């Protein structure tokens, strides 16, 4: 522990990084009933805390190691931190990035003078290529998180937090990917201010640290979520895991809607737009307050990065209402007869603020409505669901249904009586030329695509909904195809929303 504290206090980060401000969000504090503080790491020269650890590691290299140049694999913020640091020290830098990396991030790394190699569809494939190039070039590898000097550099955030708050903090909420930031912060606080809780926050679909701490050993996730790409790590570091197991108080998991709501909260407080991973701390803080009924405490969250693709903002905006608990989505069955829809609207929806309303004739006996309702102090989602059921309308709450929120609400056409033996799948496709073509080329010749929906979300992966008509003799071939595909997918054939609307 003494070695860690010494490394933190003697870090060389301020040769390139700035001491970011700790700002109170006054209006948000009043809204949440607690003093809310933002540690503005989004204001760093590369708009992320990653610069601290990358530079500290590179600055401590020997002259011989520096002469070889530096190499790393990254899809974003670590890549920019390494490239920026290498330029500052006059070193050669080689960055391996997935071919799916948005052009804005590739251009940012190149602007710092680094050579970029694009390989694979994800970080893991890029990292494998990086190891091959490492052995071929003899360059010095800069790990994104599992390195003592990298951790120490990130942990200078904790030193600033403690000084800027004068120690008057009850808890700090830290985004978690590989664990480099939280492990250093937790070690520092538990050595100097153990009364301050250190709480990590992960996406529910990228919770490698949570699962590892629960299991008592490092766990490798089969797949990771793509929305908060800055923390999409399948396996946390050995050093970071050991430090987190000793010093972290709790890990909170949040979903995509909560992240979108947190991005909005930060924007309203600071007029800055953070990336999804950068809003993790805020999302966890809001969940923590609500779950534990916390009030009158000083809570800090780290705005860890702001490298947001502009194209993603549409998706974030659409999901914010549900993320803030301001909108609920429902599937409602009404009689298919003249006057039924007008009666439903005039009697059930009276004085209700409708945010979305979709209907198409599909059956002469029953009609299916897809609708959104604005939720507030006068109306809660469960209350409205109960009101509809009591009135005799069969209703399903779709607010947490990912299929409905990502695809169904944007689709038209309704059910098709022509579709036979249809199986429904959601796929995550790499956003690169040829991905869909390759997918179709590998399909069984006797399969027919009966449904298709794609909508860009500005990320490295696109989400595609596909219906396939599979003949009875093609089941084994389908299983083999899915097993060998290499893309993340979920079968949705049994989803109630699919059965109602598609």
N, C-alpha and C positions, 0 to 999 in steps of 0.2 A: 504493500500500500504506500509506503514512504517513497519508493521508487516512482510510482505512478504520480503522486502529488508533485514530486520534484520535476518529473518530465513535463507536467502541465504548466508549472510555474516558470519553467525555463524554455517554453516553446518559442519558436521564432515566427509565429503566425503574423505578427504585426508589421513585418516587412512588406506584406501584401494585403492582409485583411484589415478591416476597420473594427473598432469597438462599436458594435451596433447598439442603438438605443433600446431602453426598456420603457415602453409607452403604456400608459393606462388608457383603456378604452372606456371612457366615462359613460356614454349612453348604454353600452353593452353591460357595464357593471351594474347600472341601475336596473336594467331589464332582467339580469340573472341574479340579482341580490347578493353579489359578491364583488370584490375588487379584482378586475380582470386585467392582466398585464401581458403585453405582447413583446417578446424578444425578437427584434426585427432582423433576422438573418437573411431575409429576402433583399436587404439593402447592401449586401456584400457586392464587390465588383463583378462577381459571376452570378449574383442573385441566389446564392446558396451557401450554407455553412461548409460545404465540402472543400472549399478552398483552404480552410484552416488546416485540416488534417493532411491534405495532399502536399501543401507547401512545407509543413513542418517535417514530413518524412523526407521530401526531396532535399530540403536545406541541410539535413543531417547526414546526407550521403557522403561517402569518402570521395576524394578527387577522382579516384579510379572508377568508382561507380558512376559518378557524374559524367565522366568522359565517354562511357558506354551509351549514354542517353537513357531515357526512361520509357517504359511501355506499360499499358494497362488496357483492360477491357471495361467498357462502360457504355450505357445507353444515354447518359445525360450529364448530371451535375458533377460526378466525379471526373468524368472526361474533361469537362471545362476547367475544373480545379487543377488537374494535372497539366493541361495545356498552358493555362495561364501561369502556373508556377514555373514550368520549364522555360517559357519565354522570359520571365523575370530573371532567371539564373543563367540564361543563355545556353540551354541544353536542347538537344534533339529529343523530340517526343513522338511516339507512335501510339495511336489510339485505335483499338479494334472496337467497332460498333456494329450492332445488328443492322442488316440491310433494311429493316423496317423502321429505323430511327427517323423521325420527322426531319425534314431538310433544315428547319430552323436550328436544330441542335447540331447537326453536322456542320452547318455554316459557322456557328459560333465557335466550335472547336477549331476549325480551319483558320478562323480569323486570328487565333492566337498563335498561328504558325506551326501547328502540329500536323503530322501526316495522319490521314484517316484511312483505315482499311475497313470496308464493309463486308460482313460475313454473317450468314445465318439469319434466322427469323427471330431470335431472342437472345437474351444475355448469356445463357448457358452455352449456346453454340458459338457466340462471339468469344467467350472466355476460353473455350477449347482451342479456337484458332489462335488466340493470344498466346497460349502456352506453347504451341508449335513455333510461332514466330520468336518467342522468348528463347527457345533452345537454338534457333537458327541464327539469331542476331547477337545474342549475349547481352542484350540490354537489361537494365535494372527494372524489376517489376515493382509497381506501386499498388499494393492491395487497397481496395476501396474501404475496408473496415477492419479486417482482422490483423492489426499491426499496432504495436504499443505506441509508436510515434504518431501514427494516424489518429489513434484514440486520444492521445494526449492533446493533439492539436484541436480536435473537436471539443474536448473538455474545457478549453479556454472559455467557451460559452458559459459554463458553470461558474467560473471565477468571476466573470463580468456580472452574471445574475446576482451572485451573493453580494458583491460590492454595491451594485446599483439599487438593490432592494434593501440594503442594510440588514440583510438576514430576515426581513419581515415577510416571510413567505410560508404558507401552509403546505403548498404542493406545487410541483412543476410537471407539466405534461409534455412528453417528448415523443416525436415520431420515431418509429422503429422499422428498420429494414434489416440490414445485416447486424446492427447493434453497435456500430462504432460510436455514434453520438450518445446514446443513452448509457452505455457502459461507462464512458468517461465521466459523464455528468453525475451518475449515481455514485461512483467511487469518490468523487470530489466532495459531494454533499454529505455522504455518510461519514467521511473523515472529519469535516469541518462543521457541518450543521445537520447532524443526524435526525433532528426533529422534523426536517422538511421532507415530505413524501416525494418520492420520484416515481412517477406513473408513466409507463410506456403506452403508446397507442398504435395499434395495427389494424389494417383492413381485415374483415372476417375471412376474406378469400386469399390473404397473404399473411397468415399468422404463424410464421415459423418459430418466432421467439416464444409466443404464448404456448404453443404445443410442446416446444422443447422444455420449457420450465415445468409444464404439467407432467411431462414424462420423466423428468430428471436427467435427460440426455438430449443431445442434438437430434432433431427430427428433420428428415428431408421431405418436403412437400412434393406430391406428385405433380402438382401444377400450381400456378399462382395467378391471382387476378391481374387484370390489365389496366384498370382505371388509375390506380395510384402507382404508376410505373416506377416512380422513384424509390419505392420500398418493395418492389416485386422480387424478393429473394427467396429461393427455395430452401436454403440452408444457411443458418446464421454462423458466425465465426466461432471457433473454439475459445479464443481468448475473450471475445465479447460475451459468449454464453456463460463462462465461468464468472465474470464480473457481474453480470446481470443476476445470476443465481444468488450471489452473495449480497447484492446491494439494492436491487430494484424492489419496490414495495408491491407493485401491481401492474398487470398488463390489461388494458381495456381494448376490446375489439369493436369496430364501428363498420357500418355498411356504406354503400355508395351514396345513398340518399342523405345520410348523416354528413358525409364528406361534402356533398354539394351545398347543404345548408350551412356548413362551417365556412366554406369559401365565401358565401354571401355575407355571413356575419363579419368576417375579416374585412371584406370590401367596404361594408357600411361603416366600419370603425376606422379604417385607415385609407380608404380609396385606393388600395392596392389589390391586385389580383394574384393570389398565390396558386401554385399548382396543387393538384389533389394531395400529394404526399405532404406538402407544406401546410395543409389544413388539418392534418391528422390530430395534432395536439388540441386544436380548438374543438374538433368533433368529440374527442374523448373528454375534454373538460365539460362540455355541455351535458354529455351523458352522465358524467360523474355527479354533477350538481343535481340533476333530475332524479337519478337513482338513489342517492344518499340524502336528499333533502338538505343539501348544504347551504348555509347562508353566512354572511359576514366574515368570509375568509378571503385571504389574498392568494390568488391562483395565477400562476404564470404559464404561458404556453409559448412554444418556439415556432415562429413562422419560418420554417426551415428552408423554403425555396419558392421561387416565383418564375420558374421557366415553364410557363403555361403556353401551350399551342392555342392561338386565337380561335381556331376552328372548334375547339372543345367547349367554348363558352355556351354555345347553343344547347348542348347536352346538359351542361351544368345547370343552366337556367331552368330547363324543363324539369329537372329532378329536384330542384331546390324546394318547391312547395311541399312535396311529400317528405323531404328530408327535415324540414322545419315543423312537420306535423300540422301544416296548414291546409292540406288537401288529402282527401281519401278517394279511392277509385272503387267502383262497384260494377258488377254484372247483375242485371235485373231482368227477370223474366216476366213479361206481361202478356195478356191475351192478344192474339192477332185478329182483331175485329175493329170495325169502324168505331171511332170515338174512344178507344181504349188508351191511346197515347195522350190524347187531350185530357182525359180524366186523370191520368197519372200525373201529368204536369200541373194541372190546376189544383189537385187535392194533396198529393204527396210532396210536390216540389214547391208548394207555396211558401214564400219568404225564405227559400233556400238559394244560396248563390251557387250557380252551376258553372264549373270551370271547363267542362268538356261533355259533349253529348253526341254519341254515335249510334246510328240505327240503320239497318238495311233489311228489307223483306227477305226472309229465308225459309219460312215455314208458314202454312196457312192456319196453324193452330196456336203457335206461340211465337212471340217476338223477343229478341234479345237486345237489351240496351247496354251499351258501355258508357259509363258516365263518371265524371269527376265532380266532387262537391267540396266547396270551400269550408274548411273547419275552423272554428273560432270559439270564443267564450260562450256563445249561445247555442252551439251545435258541435257535438263530438261524433266521430265516426261510428262508434258503437251505438250511440243513440239513434243515428239515422238508419243504420242497418236494422235495428230493432223496430223502428217505426215502419219500415217497408215490410218486414216479415209479419208484423202484427196486422198490417193491412192486406195480407194475403199474397204479397209479391215475393216469390222465391228470389233471394239475393245472396250474392257472394262478395266478400270484401277482397278486392284485388290489390290493395295498397302495397302489399309486400310481394306481389307476384312479378318476378323479373321478366317473364315472358310477356306479360301484359304491358308492362311499362316500357320495355325496350322495343317491342315489335307490334303487338296487337293494336295499340292505340293509333298507329300510323297506317294501318292496313284497311283496304276496302274490298268488297266483293262477297264477303260472307262465306257460308259453307257451300261445298260443291257436291252434289249427289253423284257426280261422275267419278270422284276420287275413290279408288278401291285399294284396300290393304295399305292405307297410307300410314307411314311412320314419320313423326315430326322430330327434327333435331335443331338445336342451336349450336352453331360452330363459331369459333374464333379464328378468323382468317388473317394472315399477315397482310398488312397494307403495302403490297408490292406487286408490280406487274407479273402476271402469270400465275398467281396463287390460285385463283378460281379456275383457270384453264387446266392447271395440273390436277385439281380436285376432280373436275368433270372427266378428265381423261382416264382417271383411275377407277371410275365408277363401273358397276356392272352394266353390260350392254343392254340387258333386259329391264333396267330400272327407268322409271319415268319421273321427272321432277314435276310434282303436282302443285307446289307452292314455293315461292321464293320472296324473301324480303331482306333488303340490305339498306342500311342508313349510316353514312359516315359520322363518326364521333370525334374525329380529329386526333385519334391516338395511333399507336403503333399497330394495333390490331383492329379489324372491323368485325362487327357482329352480324352474323347471317342466320336467318331462319329458313330452313329448307324442309319441304315435304317430299317424301320419296314413296312412290308406289312400288312395293317389293313383292314380287310373285312368291308364292308359297315355297317353291324350290330354291328361292334366292336367299333364305335366312342365313344359312351358313356363310355364303359369299359376303353378305352384309357385315356379319360379325368380323370376318377376316379383314374386310376393307376398313372398318372402324378401328380395329386393333393396330393396323399398319399405317393409319393415316398420318399420325404425328401432330394433328391439330387438336386443341382442347375442344370438347363438345359435351353437350348434355342432351339426353333424349327427353322430349316433352310430350310424347304421345298420350300420357295419362293425365296431363295437366287439365284441370276443370275449365280453365279459360279457353283452351284449344277446343274442347268438346262443345262449348257453348257457341263460339263465334266462328270457328274455322272448320 
